[in-house]
Amino acid sequence: MLLVSGLIFGIVVGHLVDAWLHRDHWPFSAYPMFAGINRPEPFTSEALWGVTPDGREILITSRMTGIMGTNRVRPSLFRLYLHGRRTNNPELTKNALLGLMADYEIRRQRNEHNGPALSGMKFYQMKWEFDWWARNRDAPQRTVLFEVHS
């Protein structure tokens, strides 16, 4: 009984000493990775939108982009955008969007999707500030990274 009490006392004292001195000795670790609360950070994502001749904007879906899908197109466009800014060559991104618009129109004429005719495309960066209840889910801050019009 004395041995068990001494062992429990040693474990409790070890934890208290490490907590007091802010040290990390196993098995008395405070596990600092989990000891603090992280500050919520904004979430960003990119989105590709089409512009109809009457000025409406429609979200471009994977079905509209074909085999590449928007999950591959968006990161590729973002990398092109960053590369174009670094090299001071915005034509890279404009040519890519013009190519996507041409592909979109070919797919539309083949009835591979039911999207409307487009007169332009915009590549947005969407930003959501952290909200525990996601009240801003449908209203992100949108910034146009680049756009083209035919």
Salt bridges, closest charged atoms under 4 A:
ASP18 OD1 - HIS25 ND1 3.08
ASP54 OD2 - ARG56 NE 3.40
GLU57 OE2 - LYS122 NZ 3.01
GLU57 OE1 - ARG142 NH2 2.85
ASP103 OD2 - ARG107 NE 2.91
GLU105 OE2 - ARG108 NH2 2.76
GLU112 OE1 - ARG107 NH1 2.79
GLU112 OE2 - ARG110 NH1 3.62
GLU129 OE2 - LYS127 NZ 3.54
ASP131 OD1 - ARG135 NH2 3.08
ASP138 OD2 - ARG137 NH2 3.14
GLU147 OE1 - HIS149 NE2 3.03
